[in-house]
């Protein structure tokens, strides 16, 4: 599902909606015009919109489904009161699959029940993948159930409850006019990519969120070199190749989440913080609903060695690895552990910091059993130059390989 963005509608010139029961300049007139033009809601017949009528749960599910251009979904769950092949089947199936709507404890969905204000808030709260807010309320409300408190507080803070109706009873059904107002202020927008800072059990990290992030996207984990250690995350985006290229947009839009942990200055290498790094990966996977079959690992220098080490320690976690200018020992154990791991290693012919021989020797040996193991040796290239050539000259191909 596309990431939904809350937009406060900009003032526009009033226009006739074409409905005989929608007065010009009514608080809901612009909203009804918007949802009608976009094909999200229709009139009720005979030139009317019926702004004071209610909307059923099945109708709202269908509206949200239309907003997403009617994506295909598995058939409706085993509810006791829904009918497969019905007019609402596509919308209800998709909304249930996405976790936007849920059924009731008795096994029913109640498709014909009018949607209440608190149910409306909860549905939009899930649709936006929002978080609880402490922002002061804008509209006076009353009643409401405990299960909807966070959702109602969020909706109120976002201005989705209108003050045109005075104090709102959250347990009462929402009108078609109110729902049109919500839809007009809650647009399916295009989210932009971002690079944000975080902290986990004493480990700082950067997290790249892709444009139009959705569920089941891949995760790319990058391990930096020794000069990136410490507690200042800006070091990574100003002096370390891959994070710097990512932050500067030199790699374009990356269609995956990218996690870049920062090793504390007291640690000698990535293996000593492996448990924390893996716990962080697991947390990000849960929070972002990552496709766990596509967790790729890469790194340079100390991070290149760390890539080898973590892949050897957790071979079932990573889908493929791209160690750069790292070191690995060729033993019967390391060969056995990585005999099925897709590997694309990168080394520099003139690297005197971490000489390329250990990688070349390992790839030559493991490739006898692993047909998806290879090494790219950059001629006349030193330690740092490997980063530049791998990402700036071969970045598109490398990303495509890592994220498949």
FIDREN-983009 format. One record per residue (C-alpha): residue number from 1; residue in three letters; y, z, x. Coordinates in steps of 0.25 Angstrom, whole numbers. Layout:
% FIDREN-983009
+-----+------+-------+-------+-------+
!  nr ! rest !    py !    pz !    px !
+-----+------+-------+-------+-------+
! NUM !  ALA !     Y !     Z !     X !
...
+-----+------+-------+-------+-------+
This chain:
% FIDREN-983009
+-----+------+-------+-------+-------+
!  nr ! rest !    py !    pz !    px !
+-----+------+-------+-------+-------+
!   1 !  UNK !     0 !     0 !     0 !
!   2 !  UNK !    14 !    -3 !     5 !
!   3 !  UNK !    22 !     9 !     9 !
!   4 !  UNK !    32 !    11 !    -2 !
!   5 !  UNK !    46 !    14 !     1 !
!   6 !  UNK !    56 !    22 !    -8 !
!   7 !  UNK !    68 !    14 !   -11 !
!   8 !  UNK !    81 !    18 !   -18 !
!   9 !  UNK !    85 !     6 !   -26 !
!  10 !  UNK !    98 !     0 !   -21 !
!  11 !  UNK !   108 !    -2 !   -32 !
!  12 !  UNK !   107 !   -16 !   -39 !
!  13 !  UNK !   114 !   -23 !   -50 !
!  14 !  UNK !   108 !   -19 !   -64 !
!  15 !  UNK !   100 !   -31 !   -70 !
!  16 !  UNK !    94 !   -32 !   -84 !
!  17 !  UNK !    79 !   -29 !   -84 !
!  18 !  UNK !    76 !   -38 !   -96 !
!  19 !  UNK !    70 !   -26 !  -104 !
!  20 !  UNK !    77 !   -23 !  -117 !
!  21 !  UNK !    74 !    -8 !  -115 !
!  22 !  UNK !    80 !    -6 !  -101 !
!  23 !  UNK !    95 !    -4 !  -103 !
!  24 !  UNK !   104 !    -9 !   -92 !
!  25 !  UNK !   109 !     2 !   -82 !
!  26 !  UNK !    97 !    11 !   -86 !
!  27 !  UNK !    93 !    20 !   -75 !
!  28 !  UNK !    80 !    12 !   -74 !
!  29 !  UNK !    85 !    -2 !   -77 !
!  30 !  UNK !    85 !    -7 !   -62 !
!  31 !  UNK !    72 !    -1 !   -60 !
!  32 !  UNK !    65 !    -8 !   -71 !
!  33 !  UNK !    72 !   -21 !   -67 !
!  34 !  UNK !    66 !   -19 !   -53 !
!  35 !  UNK !    52 !   -16 !   -57 !
!  36 !  UNK !    52 !   -27 !   -67 !
!  37 !  UNK !    57 !   -37 !   -57 !
!  38 !  UNK !    47 !   -33 !   -47 !
!  39 !  UNK !    35 !   -34 !   -57 !
!  40 !  UNK !    31 !   -19 !   -56 !
!  41 !  UNK !    34 !   -16 !   -70 !
!  42 !  UNK !    34 !   -24 !   -83 !
!  43 !  UNK !    41 !   -22 !   -96 !
!  44 !  UNK !    33 !   -17 !  -108 !
!  45 !  UNK !    35 !   -29 !  -117 !
!  46 !  UNK !    45 !   -34 !  -127 !
!  47 !  UNK !    56 !   -34 !  -116 !
!  48 !  UNK !    55 !   -19 !  -114 !
!  49 !  UNK !    52 !   -11 !  -102 !
!  50 !  UNK !    50 !     2 !  -109 !
!  51 !  UNK !    57 !    11 !   -99 !
!  52 !  UNK !    54 !    24 !  -106 !
!  53 !  UNK !    39 !    21 !  -108 !
!  54 !  UNK !    29 !    26 !   -98 !
!  55 !  UNK !    20 !    19 !   -88 !
!  56 !  UNK !     5 !    22 !   -86 !
!  57 !  UNK !    -2 !    26 !   -73 !
!  58 !  UNK !    -9 !    13 !   -74 !
!  59 !  UNK !     4 !     5 !   -75 !
!  60 !  UNK !    10 !    12 !   -64 !
!  61 !  UNK !    -2 !     9 !   -55 !
!  62 !  UNK !     0 !    -5 !   -59 !
!  63 !  UNK !    15 !    -5 !   -55 !
!  64 !  UNK !    12 !     0 !   -41 !
!  65 !  UNK !     1 !   -10 !   -39 !
!  66 !  UNK !    11 !   -21 !   -43 !
!  67 !  UNK !    21 !   -16 !   -33 !
!  68 !  UNK !    10 !   -18 !   -22 !
!  69 !  UNK !     7 !   -32 !   -27 !
!  70 !  UNK !    -6 !   -29 !   -34 !
!  71 !  UNK !   -15 !   -26 !   -22 !
!  72 !  UNK !   -30 !   -26 !   -24 !
!  73 !  UNK !   -37 !   -13 !   -26 !
!  74 !  UNK !   -51 !    -8 !   -29 !
!  75 !  UNK !   -54 !    -6 !   -44 !
!  76 !  UNK !   -49 !     6 !   -51 !
!  77 !  UNK !   -56 !    19 !   -47 !
!  78 !  UNK !   -66 !    26 !   -56 !
!  79 !  UNK !   -56 !    31 !   -66 !
!  80 !  UNK !   -61 !    34 !   -80 !
!  81 !  UNK !   -50 !    27 !   -87 !
!  82 !  UNK !   -47 !    15 !   -79 !
!  83 !  UNK !   -52 !     1 !   -82 !
!  84 !  UNK !   -55 !    -9 !   -71 !
!  85 !  UNK !   -49 !   -22 !   -73 !
!  86 !  UNK !   -38 !   -16 !   -82 !
!  87 !  UNK !   -23 !   -20 !   -80 !
!  88 !  UNK !   -21 !    -8 !   -71 !
!  89 !  UNK !   -33 !    -9 !   -63 !
!  90 !  UNK !   -27 !   -15 !   -51 !
!  91 !  UNK !   -15 !    -6 !   -51 !
!  92 !  UNK !   -23 !     7 !   -53 !
!  93 !  UNK !   -34 !     3 !   -43 !
!  94 !  UNK !   -23 !     0 !   -32 !
!  95 !  UNK !   -15 !    13 !   -35 !
!  96 !  UNK !   -28 !    22 !   -35 !
!  97 !  UNK !   -33 !    15 !   -22 !
!  98 !  UNK !   -19 !    18 !   -15 !
!  99 !  UNK !   -19 !    32 !   -19 !
! 100 !  UNK !    -7 !    30 !   -28 !
! 101 !  UNK !   -13 !    34 !   -41 !
! 102 !  UNK !   -25 !    43 !   -43 !
! 103 !  UNK !   -33 !    47 !   -55 !
! 104 !  UNK !   -35 !    60 !   -62 !
! 105 !  UNK !   -45 !    71 !   -60 !
! 106 !  UNK !   -53 !    67 !   -72 !
! 107 !  UNK !   -56 !    53 !   -66 !
! 108 !  UNK !   -45 !    46 !   -75 !
! 109 !  UNK !   -33 !    37 !   -70 !
! 110 !  UNK !   -26 !    38 !   -84 !
! 111 !  UNK !   -20 !    24 !   -83 !
! 112 !  UNK !   -13 !    25 !   -96 !
! 113 !  UNK !    -6 !    38 !   -94 !
! 114 !  UNK !     9 !    38 !   -92 !
! 115 !  UNK !    13 !    40 !   -77 !
! 116 !  UNK !    20 !    53 !   -76 !
! 117 !  UNK !    32 !    56 !   -67 !
! 118 !  UNK !    24 !    64 !   -57 !
! 119 !  UNK !    13 !    54 !   -57 !
! 120 !  UNK !    23 !    43 !   -54 !
! 121 !  UNK !    28 !    51 !   -43 !
! 122 !  UNK !    15 !    54 !   -37 !
! 123 !  UNK !    11 !    39 !   -38 !
! 124 !  UNK !    23 !    34 !   -31 !
! 125 !  UNK !    22 !    46 !   -21 !
! 126 !  UNK !     8 !    40 !   -17 !
! 127 !  UNK !    13 !    26 !   -18 !
! 128 !  UNK !    24 !    29 !    -7 !
! 129 !  UNK !    14 !    37 !     1 !
! 130 !  UNK !    26 !    48 !     1 !
! 131 !  UNK !    26 !    62 !     6 !
! 132 !  UNK !    31 !    75 !     0 !
! 133 !  UNK !    46 !    76 !     1 !
! 134 !  UNK !    56 !    88 !     1 !
! 135 !  UNK !    68 !    80 !    -3 !
! 136 !  UNK !    76 !    86 !   -14 !
! 137 !  UNK !    73 !    81 !   -28 !
! 138 !  UNK !    83 !    72 !   -35 !
! 139 !  UNK !    78 !    73 !   -49 !
! 140 !  UNK !    75 !    85 !   -57 !
! 141 !  UNK !    60 !    86 !   -61 !
! 142 !  UNK !    51 !    95 !   -69 !
! 143 !  UNK !    37 !    98 !   -71 !
! 144 !  UNK !    27 !    90 !   -62 !
! 145 !  UNK !    13 !    93 !   -56 !
! 146 !  UNK !    11 !    99 !   -42 !
! 147 !  UNK !     3 !    86 !   -38 !
! 148 !  UNK !    15 !    78 !   -40 !
! 149 !  UNK !    26 !    87 !   -33 !
! 150 !  UNK !    27 !    80 !   -20 !
! 151 !  UNK !    27 !    66 !   -27 !
! 152 !  UNK !    38 !    70 !   -37 !
! 153 !  UNK !    46 !    76 !   -26 !
! 154 !  UNK !    45 !    64 !   -18 !
! 155 !  UNK !    49 !    55 !   -29 !
! 156 !  UNK !    60 !    63 !   -33 !
! 157 !  UNK !    66 !    63 !   -19 !
! 158 !  UNK !    64 !    48 !   -18 !
! 159 !  UNK !    72 !    46 !   -31 !
! 160 !  UNK !    61 !    41 !   -39 !
! 161 !  UNK !    64 !    51 !   -51 !
! 162 !  UNK !    76 !    46 !   -58 !
! 163 !  UNK !    87 !    56 !   -62 !
! 164 !  UNK !    90 !    47 !   -74 !
! 165 !  UNK !    80 !    55 !   -82 !
! 166 !  UNK !    85 !    69 !   -79 !
! 167 !  UNK !    74 !    80 !   -76 !
! 168 !  UNK !    61 !    73 !   -75 !
! 169 !  UNK !    48 !    78 !   -80 !
! 170 !  UNK !    37 !    74 !   -70 !
! 171 !  UNK !    26 !    76 !   -79 !
! 172 !  UNK !    31 !    66 !   -89 !
! 173 !  UNK !    28 !    51 !   -89 !
! 174 !  UNK !    37 !    42 !   -81 !
! 175 !  UNK !    44 !    31 !   -89 !
! 176 !  UNK !    43 !    16 !   -86 !
! 177 !  UNK !    58 !    17 !   -82 !
! 178 !  UNK !    55 !    28 !   -72 !
! 179 !  UNK !    44 !    21 !   -66 !
! 180 !  UNK !    52 !     8 !   -64 !
! 181 !  UNK !    63 !    17 !   -57 !
! 182 !  UNK !    52 !    22 !   -48 !
! 183 !  UNK !    47 !     9 !   -45 !
! 184 !  UNK !    61 !     3 !   -42 !
! 185 !  UNK !    64 !    14 !   -32 !
! 186 !  UNK !    50 !    14 !   -26 !
! 187 !  UNK !    49 !     0 !   -20 !
! 188 !  UNK !    37 !    -5 !   -12 !
! 189 !  UNK !    44 !    -8 !     1 !
! 190 !  UNK !    40 !   -12 !    15 !
! 191 !  UNK !    39 !    -1 !    24 !
! 192 !  UNK !    43 !    -3 !    39 !
! 193 !  UNK !    36 !     1 !    51 !
! 194 !  UNK !    40 !    14 !    58 !
! 195 !  UNK !    37 !    23 !    70 !
! 196 !  UNK !    37 !    38 !    67 !
! 197 !  UNK !    35 !    50 !    76 !
! 198 !  UNK !    25 !    61 !    72 !
! 199 !  UNK !    18 !    73 !    78 !
! 200 !  UNK !     4 !    78 !    77 !
! 201 !  UNK !    -2 !    90 !    83 !
! 202 !  UNK !     8 !    90 !    95 !
! 203 !  UNK !     6 !    75 !    97 !
! 204 !  UNK !    18 !    66 !    94 !
! 205 !  UNK !    16 !    52 !    89 !
! 206 !  UNK !    22 !    39 !    84 !
! 207 !  UNK !    17 !    32 !    71 !
! 208 !  UNK !    20 !    18 !    68 !
! 209 !  UNK !    19 !    15 !    53 !
! 210 !  UNK !    18 !     0 !    50 !
! 211 !  UNK !    26 !    -8 !    40 !
! 212 !  UNK !    20 !    -7 !    26 !
! 213 !  UNK !    10 !     4 !    30 !
! 214 !  UNK !    -1 !     5 !    21 !
! 215 !  UNK !   -15 !    12 !    21 !
! 216 !  UNK !   -26 !     8 !    30 !
! 217 !  UNK !   -18 !     3 !    41 !
! 218 !  UNK !   -23 !     3 !    55 !
! 219 !  UNK !   -18 !    13 !    66 !
! 220 !  UNK !   -15 !    10 !    80 !
! 221 !  UNK !   -14 !    22 !    90 !
! 222 !  UNK !    -7 !    20 !   103 !
! 223 !  UNK !    -8 !    30 !   115 !
! 224 !  UNK !     4 !    30 !   125 !
! 225 !  UNK !     4 !    31 !   140 !
! 226 !  UNK !     7 !    43 !   148 !
! 227 !  UNK !    22 !    41 !   148 !
! 228 !  UNK !    22 !    43 !   133 !
! 229 !  UNK !    17 !    57 !   133 !
! 230 !  UNK !    26 !    69 !   128 !
! 231 !  UNK !    34 !    72 !   115 !
! 232 !  UNK !    44 !    61 !   115 !
! 233 !  UNK !    39 !    50 !   106 !
! 234 !  UNK !    51 !    41 !   109 !
! 235 !  UNK !    44 !    39 !   123 !
! 236 !  UNK !    33 !    31 !   116 !
! 237 !  UNK !    43 !    21 !   110 !
! 238 !  UNK !    52 !    19 !   121 !
! 239 !  UNK !    43 !    19 !   134 !
! 240 !  UNK !    28 !    16 !   129 !
! 241 !  UNK !    25 !     2 !   126 !
! 242 !  UNK !    17 !     1 !   113 !
! 243 !  UNK !    25 !    12 !   105 !
! 244 !  UNK !    38 !     6 !   111 !
! 245 !  UNK !    34 !    -8 !   106 !
! 246 !  UNK !    30 !    -3 !    93 !
! 247 !  UNK !    43 !     4 !    91 !
! 248 !  UNK !    51 !    -7 !    95 !
! 249 !  UNK !    44 !   -17 !    86 !
! 250 !  UNK !    39 !   -26 !    97 !
! 251 !  UNK !    25 !   -25 !    90 !
! 252 !  UNK !    30 !   -29 !    77 !
! 253 !  UNK !    25 !   -23 !    64 !
! 254 !  UNK !    11 !   -16 !    68 !
! 255 !  UNK !     2 !   -16 !    56 !
! 256 !  UNK !    -3 !    -2 !    58 !
! 257 !  UNK !     0 !    12 !    60 !
! 258 !  UNK !     2 !    16 !    75 !
! 259 !  UNK !     1 !    30 !    80 !
! 260 !  UNK !     6 !    33 !    94 !
! 261 !  UNK !     4 !    48 !    98 !
! 262 !  UNK !    11 !    54 !   110 !
! 263 !  UNK !     3 !    62 !   120 !
! 264 !  UNK !     9 !    76 !   124 !
! 265 !  UNK !    15 !    76 !   138 !
! 266 !  UNK !     4 !    87 !   141 !
! 267 !  UNK !    -8 !    78 !   139 !
! 268 !  UNK !   -14 !    70 !   150 !
! 269 !  UNK !   -20 !    59 !   141 !
! 270 !  UNK !   -23 !    55 !   127 !
! 271 !  UNK !   -38 !    60 !   127 !
! 272 !  UNK !   -32 !    75 !   128 !
! 273 !  UNK !   -25 !    73 !   115 !
! 274 !  UNK !   -36 !    64 !   108 !
! 275 !  UNK !   -39 !    74 !    97 !
! 276 !  UNK !   -24 !    75 !    93 !
! 277 !  UNK !   -22 !    60 !    93 !
! 278 !  UNK !   -35 !    58 !    85 !
! 279 !  UNK !   -30 !    68 !    75 !
! 280 !  UNK !   -17 !    61 !    74 !
! 281 !  UNK !   -24 !    48 !    72 !
! 282 !  UNK !   -32 !    54 !    61 !
! 283 !  UNK !   -19 !    60 !    54 !
! 284 !  UNK !   -12 !    47 !    54 !
! 285 !  UNK !   -24 !    40 !    49 !
! 286 !  UNK !   -24 !    49 !    37 !
! 287 !  UNK !    -9 !    49 !    34 !
! 288 !  UNK !    -8 !    34 !    35 !
! 289 !  UNK !   -22 !    30 !    29 !
! 290 !  UNK !   -25 !    22 !    42 !
! 291 !  UNK !   -37 !    13 !    42 !
! 292 !  UNK !   -46 !    21 !    52 !
! 293 !  UNK !   -54 !     9 !    55 !
! 294 !  UNK !   -42 !     3 !    62 !
! 295 !  UNK !   -36 !    14 !    72 !
! 296 !  UNK !   -33 !     7 !    85 !
! 297 !  UNK !   -30 !    14 !    98 !
! 298 !  UNK !   -21 !     9 !   110 !
! 299 !  UNK !   -13 !    15 !   121 !
! 300 !  UNK !    -8 !    12 !   135 !
! 301 !  UNK !   -10 !    19 !   149 !
! 302 !  UNK !   -13 !    33 !   146 !
! 303 !  UNK !   -14 !    28 !   131 !
! 304 !  UNK !   -23 !    17 !   136 !
! 305 !  UNK !   -33 !    27 !   142 !
! 306 !  UNK !   -31 !    36 !   129 !
! 307 !  UNK !   -35 !    24 !   121 !
! 308 !  UNK !   -48 !    23 !   128 !
! 309 !  UNK !   -50 !    38 !   128 !
! 310 !  UNK !   -48 !    40 !   113 !
! 311 !  UNK !   -56 !    28 !   110 !
! 312 !  UNK !   -67 !    34 !   118 !
! 313 !  UNK !   -66 !    47 !   111 !
! 314 !  UNK !   -64 !    42 !    97 !
! 315 !  UNK !   -70 !    28 !    96 !
! 316 !  UNK !   -73 !    29 !    81 !
! 317 !  UNK !   -58 !    31 !    78 !
! 318 !  UNK !   -52 !    19 !    85 !
! 319 !  UNK !   -54 !     4 !    80 !
! 320 !  UNK !   -50 !    -2 !    93 !
! 321 !  UNK !   -42 !     1 !   105 !
! 322 !  UNK !   -32 !    -5 !   115 !
! 323 !  UNK !   -31 !     3 !   128 !
! 324 !  UNK !   -20 !    -2 !   137 !
! 325 !  UNK !   -20 !     2 !   152 !
! 326 !  UNK !   -29 !    13 !   150 !
! 327 !  UNK !   -41 !    18 !   157 !
! 328 !  UNK !   -56 !    20 !   153 !
! 329 !  UNK !   -69 !    23 !   160 !
! 330 !  UNK !   -81 !    14 !   159 !
! 331 !  UNK !   -93 !    22 !   156 !
! 332 !  UNK !  -105 !    21 !   147 !
! 333 !  UNK !   -98 !    31 !   137 !
! 334 !  UNK !   -85 !    24 !   136 !
! 335 !  UNK !   -92 !    10 !   135 !
! 336 !  UNK !  -101 !    15 !   124 !
! 337 !  UNK !   -90 !    22 !   116 !
! 338 !  UNK !   -81 !     9 !   116 !
! 339 !  UNK !   -92 !    -1 !   115 !
! 340 !  UNK !   -87 !    -5 !   100 !
! 341 !  UNK !   -72 !    -2 !   101 !
! 342 !  UNK !   -63 !   -14 !   101 !
! 343 !  UNK !   -55 !   -13 !   114 !
! 344 !  UNK !   -43 !   -21 !   119 !
! 345 !  UNK !   -38 !   -15 !   132 !
! 346 !  UNK !   -26 !   -19 !   140 !
! 347 !  UNK !   -24 !   -17 !   155 !
! 348 !  UNK !   -14 !   -23 !   165 !
! 349 !  UNK !   -19 !   -30 !   178 !
! 350 !  UNK !    -9 !   -23 !   186 !
! 351 !  UNK !    -9 !    -9 !   180 !
! 352 !  UNK !   -10 !     2 !   191 !
! 353 !  UNK !    -8 !    14 !   182 !
! 354 !  UNK !   -21 !    12 !   174 !
! 355 !  UNK !   -29 !     1 !   181 !
! 356 !  UNK !   -35 !    -9 !   172 !
! 357 !  UNK !   -49 !    -8 !   178 !
! 358 !  UNK !   -55 !     3 !   169 !
! 359 !  UNK !   -51 !    -4 !   156 !
! 360 !  UNK !   -56 !   -18 !   162 !
! 361 !  UNK !   -69 !   -11 !   166 !
! 362 !  UNK !   -72 !    -4 !   153 !
! 363 !  UNK !   -69 !   -17 !   145 !
! 364 !  UNK !   -78 !   -25 !   153 !
! 365 !  UNK !   -89 !   -15 !   151 !
! 366 !  UNK !   -87 !   -12 !   136 !
! 367 !  UNK !   -85 !   -26 !   132 !
! 368 !  UNK !  -100 !   -28 !   135 !
! 369 !  UNK !  -103 !   -21 !   122 !
! 370 !  UNK !   -89 !   -22 !   116 !
! 371 !  UNK !   -85 !   -36 !   112 !
! 372 !  UNK !   -71 !   -30 !   107 !
! 373 !  UNK !   -67 !   -24 !   120 !
! 374 !  UNK !   -57 !   -32 !   129 !
! 375 !  UNK !   -46 !   -30 !   139 !
! 376 !  UNK !   -33 !   -37 !   142 !
! 377 !  UNK !   -29 !   -37 !   156 !
! 378 !  UNK !   -14 !   -41 !   158 !
! 379 !  UNK !   -12 !   -48 !   171 !
! 380 !  UNK !     0 !   -43 !   180 !
! 381 !  UNK !     2 !   -31 !   171 !
! 382 !  UNK !     5 !   -17 !   174 !
! 383 !  UNK !     2 !    -4 !   166 !
! 384 !  UNK !    14 !    -4 !   157 !
! 385 !  UNK !    13 !   -20 !   156 !
! 386 !  UNK !     0 !   -18 !   148 !
! 387 !  UNK !     8 !   -12 !   136 !
! 388 !  UNK !    18 !   -23 !   136 !
! 389 !  UNK !     8 !   -34 !   137 !
! 390 !  UNK !    -2 !   -28 !   127 !
! 391 !  UNK !     8 !   -25 !   116 !
! 392 !  UNK !    20 !   -35 !   118 !
! 393 !  UNK !    12 !   -47 !   122 !
! 394 !  UNK !    -1 !   -44 !   115 !
! 395 !  UNK !     3 !   -34 !   104 !
! 396 !  UNK !     0 !   -42 !    92 !
! 397 !  UNK !   -14 !   -46 !    96 !
! 398 !  UNK !   -16 !   -32 !   100 !
! 399 !  UNK !   -11 !   -25 !    87 !
! 400 !  UNK !   -19 !   -35 !    79 !
! 401 !  UNK !   -32 !   -31 !    87 !
! 402 !  UNK !   -29 !   -16 !    86 !
! 403 !  UNK !   -26 !   -16 !    71 !
! 404 !  UNK !   -38 !   -25 !    66 !
+-----+------+-------+-------+-------+
